[in-house]
Every structure is written in structure tokens, then in C-alpha cells.
Amino acid sequence: MSNSSAINTIGQLFGLWRLAIAVVALGAPQVAIAQSASASGTAVVAAALSVAKNNDFNFGNLVAGATAGTIVLSTSGTRTATGGVILGNAGSTSAAQFTVTGQNSATFSLSIAGGVLSDGAGRTMALSSYVVKMSGGVDQVSAYTGTLSAGGSQTFAVGATLAVGTSTTTPNGTYTTDNAGGTPVTVTVAYN
């Protein structure tokens, strides 16, 4: 074999080796560098929040005077008069009382709206300045909040101020939220 043939053969062998290395490199499995992780999810469906009335407001007997005034009914059911209003026999005065039920130990807020007493003949007395006292709590004059017990309930009392006109604008009669022109007090509760 001549030198040129030997060089030719070595060149061919070298070319075959390069081809073999290229084929192996292309067919070799690639190493993955991407990684992944998973997250699980949880949702708790809470018991529906509800509110029920236990007791209505009762401002008792009163006498409208020569000047307008108010009756302030506390959360304990006691009352005081301002302006020209004179307290009559108390009868059975009482603050309104409600019970909230829902998810055990959950916190909630409540709002109060409405409250107009009417004699049914167009004369009215409006309620305002609501005060809320949760069972075992203190009076709250705004931003009413509470916490349900471990059993999922909470009772609260609501006091209010009743605006009473003069003896001319508020004549004798029975004024209720049920009469024409009256508006009941609405308590709305929501989870915090």
C-alpha cells in the first residue's frame, strides 16, 4: 500500500469516526432541566348566617308636651325622656332582641335601618340612634359587631331613640310600625 492510499484510508476511517460520533450524539437522550410542583386547594362552606327577632321595641306610655322631645330606650329596656316628653306609666317597656346563628365562633357585623311608628292617620314618630349590646358585652353605638359562640349563636339587644312631636303634632293614639305609614326596624347581619 502506498503512502497516498494509506492516508486515504486513514482519512476515510477518521471520517467514519466523526460520523459515528455525530450519530451517537444526536440519538443520545437529553437531560431535562425543567422542574414542577403542585399546590392543593381547600374551601370551607360555612353555615348560613341568619337572624331572628326574639322581642319587639316597646317604648311604653308617654305624654307629648308643649315642646317636642325624645324617649331614649336603653338596651336593658329602661327609658328616659328629653324635651317636653313626659313618661307615663311604663307598662312593659323593652328593647328589641335578636338572635344570630351561623358558623361556630365566627365574627359578624350588623346594620340597622328603618323604624317609623305611625298612628295610621299620617302622624309618625321616627326611631334613630340605635345602640346594640351583645350578650355579655357592652353597648355599641356604631360599627356593630359580634362573635358567635362555640355553638354558633349570639343574642343581642337593640335600644333606640324615639322622636316625639308636640301634643299638637303627636296626638293621643297608638303608634306602631304595623300601621299605615309605619316602617319596621330591619336588622341585617353579615360575616366579617
Secondary structure by P-SEA (a helix, b strand, c coil): ccaaaaaaaaaaaaaaaaaaaaaaaaacbbbbcccbbbbbbbbbbccbbbbbbcbbbbbcccccccbbbbbbbccccccccccccccccccccccccccccccccccccccccbbbbbccccccccccbbbbbccccccccccbbbbbcccccccbbbbbbbbbccccccccccccccccccccbbbbbbcc
